């Protein structure tokens, strides 16, 4: 009886290791590029997870925490946000915010899947503004800081546009 239990445990561990390896290989291949799999591919979620973990431990930078988008989601503001997104963000995050832009495969960790994250309760306007303004250098991601490139209204317009990904 002990031998049977031992054999079952060993085979269970081998299966678990095999599944883990297979899952890792799959998430590093085409899923990220083509946005397949759960919420666009497991590996794309890594960047979002880095920021999510940081926020869970430290919160959003107090400077940004209570910010709320002062701009209305008018067609004009959303269109301007779309243009800014396509000028500054699409090469990494892709046209639909899946993290599958043309440069995505060159980044480690890969770009966040914005489409999957914007509807999460923790992703407030302040969270998004902080993310865009400060980038991810302090988190060791490739997300550049845009506060020196985009003015406040431009950042808010990008946020209005990326909020459309969740609709």
C-alpha positions as CSV (number, residue, x, y, z in Angstrom):
1,X,0.0,0.0,0.0
2,X,2.9,2.4,0.8
3,X,4.5,1.6,-2.5
4,X,1.3,2.4,-4.4
5,X,1.0,5.7,-2.5
6,X,4.6,6.5,-3.2
7,X,4.3,5.8,-6.9
8,X,1.1,7.9,-7.1
9,X,2.9,10.8,-5.5
10,X,5.9,10.5,-7.8
11,X,3.7,10.4,-10.9
12,X,1.7,13.3,-9.6
13,X,4.8,15.4,-9.1
14,X,6.1,14.4,-12.6
15,X,2.7,15.5,-14.1
16,X,2.8,18.8,-12.2
17,X,6.3,19.6,-13.3
18,X,5.4,18.6,-16.9
19,X,2.2,20.8,-16.8
20,X,4.2,23.7,-15.4
21,X,6.9,23.4,-18.1
22,X,4.2,23.1,-20.9
23,X,2.3,26.1,-19.6
24,X,5.5,28.1,-19.5
25,X,6.5,27.2,-23.0
26,X,3.0,27.9,-24.4
27,X,2.8,31.3,-22.6
28,X,6.2,32.3,-24.1
29,X,5.3,31.5,-27.6
30,X,2.6,32.8,-30.0
31,X,0.1,33.5,-27.3
32,X,1.7,36.9,-26.4
33,X,2.1,37.9,-30.0
34,X,-1.4,37.0,-31.1
35,X,-3.3,37.7,-27.9
36,X,-4.5,34.1,-27.4
37,X,-5.3,32.4,-24.2
38,X,-6.7,33.8,-21.0
39,X,-7.0,37.5,-21.1
40,X,-4.6,37.6,-24.1
41,X,-1.9,35.2,-22.9
42,X,-0.4,34.4,-19.5
43,X,3.0,36.1,-20.2
44,X,1.4,39.4,-21.0
45,X,-0.2,39.5,-17.6
46,X,3.3,39.5,-16.0
47,X,3.9,43.2,-16.4
48,X,0.5,44.0,-15.1
49,X,1.2,41.6,-12.2
50,X,4.4,43.4,-11.3
51,X,2.5,46.7,-11.0
52,X,-0.4,45.0,-9.3
53,X,1.8,43.4,-6.7
54,X,3.6,46.7,-6.1
55,X,0.2,48.5,-5.6
56,X,-1.0,45.7,-3.3
57,X,2.0,46.2,-1.1
58,X,2.7,50.0,-1.3
59,X,-0.4,51.5,-2.9
60,X,-0.5,54.0,-5.8
61,X,1.9,56.9,-5.4
62,X,0.0,59.3,-3.1
63,X,0.6,62.2,-5.6
64,X,-1.7,60.3,-8.0
65,X,-3.9,58.2,-5.8
66,X,-7.0,60.4,-5.6
67,X,-6.8,61.8,-9.2
68,X,-9.9,61.7,-11.3
69,X,-10.1,62.3,-15.0
70,X,-11.4,65.9,-15.4
71,X,-12.2,65.4,-19.1
72,X,-15.5,64.2,-20.4
73,X,-15.5,61.2,-22.7
74,X,-16.6,63.2,-25.8
75,X,-15.9,61.8,-29.2
76,X,-13.3,64.5,-29.8
77,X,-11.4,63.7,-26.6
78,X,-11.5,60.0,-27.2
79,X,-10.3,60.5,-30.8
80,X,-7.5,62.7,-29.6
81,X,-6.6,60.0,-27.0
82,X,-6.7,57.4,-29.8
83,X,-4.3,59.4,-31.9
84,X,-1.9,59.9,-29.0
85,X,-2.1,56.2,-28.1
86,X,-1.3,55.2,-31.7
87,X,1.7,57.7,-31.7
88,X,3.1,56.6,-28.3
89,X,1.7,53.3,-27.1
90,X,0.7,51.0,-30.0
91,X,4.2,49.7,-30.7
92,X,4.2,47.9,-27.3
93,X,0.6,47.5,-26.3
94,X,-0.9,46.8,-29.7
95,X,-3.9,48.4,-31.4
96,X,-6.4,46.8,-29.0
97,X,-4.3,47.1,-25.9
98,X,-3.5,43.4,-25.7
99,X,0.2,43.9,-25.1
100,X,1.0,42.5,-28.6
101,X,2.5,45.4,-30.4
102,X,5.3,45.1,-32.9
103,X,8.0,45.6,-30.1
104,X,6.3,43.4,-27.5
105,X,8.5,40.4,-28.3
106,X,11.6,42.5,-27.6
107,X,10.5,43.4,-24.0
108,X,11.0,41.5,-20.8
109,X,8.7,41.6,-19.0
110,X,6.3,42.0,-21.9
111,X,3.9,45.0,-22.1
112,X,0.8,44.9,-20.0
113,X,-2.5,43.8,-21.4
114,X,-4.3,47.1,-20.9
115,X,-7.6,45.6,-22.3
116,X,-7.7,43.1,-19.5
117,X,-6.7,45.5,-16.8
118,X,-8.7,48.7,-17.3
119,X,-11.9,47.2,-15.9
120,X,-10.3,46.0,-12.7
121,X,-11.4,47.9,-9.6
122,X,-7.8,48.8,-8.6
123,X,-7.2,50.4,-12.0
124,X,-8.5,53.8,-11.1
125,X,-7.9,57.0,-13.0
126,X,-5.1,57.8,-10.6
127,X,-3.5,54.4,-11.2
128,X,-3.6,54.9,-14.9
129,X,-2.3,58.4,-14.8
130,X,0.5,57.3,-12.5
131,X,1.4,54.4,-14.8
132,X,1.6,56.6,-17.9
133,X,3.2,59.6,-16.2
134,X,5.9,57.7,-14.3
135,X,6.3,54.6,-16.4
136,X,7.8,51.4,-15.1
137,X,11.5,52.1,-14.6
138,X,11.3,51.7,-10.9
139,X,9.5,48.4,-11.4
140,X,12.2,47.3,-13.9
141,X,9.8,47.2,-16.9
142,X,10.2,48.8,-20.3
143,X,7.3,51.2,-19.8
144,X,8.7,54.7,-20.5
145,X,7.8,57.7,-18.5
146,X,5.5,60.1,-20.4
147,X,5.2,63.0,-18.0
148,X,7.9,64.8,-19.9
149,X,6.5,64.0,-23.3
150,X,2.7,64.4,-22.9
151,X,0.9,67.2,-21.0
152,X,-1.7,66.5,-18.4
153,X,-4.7,66.8,-20.8
154,X,-3.0,64.5,-23.3
155,X,-2.5,61.8,-20.6
156,X,-6.1,62.1,-19.6
157,X,-7.2,61.7,-23.2
158,X,-5.1,58.6,-23.6
159,X,-6.9,57.3,-20.5
160,X,-10.3,58.1,-22.0
161,X,-9.3,56.1,-25.1
162,X,-7.9,53.0,-23.2
163,X,-11.0,52.9,-21.1
164,X,-12.8,52.0,-24.4
165,X,-10.9,48.7,-24.5
166,X,-13.1,47.3,-21.7
167,X,-16.4,48.1,-23.5
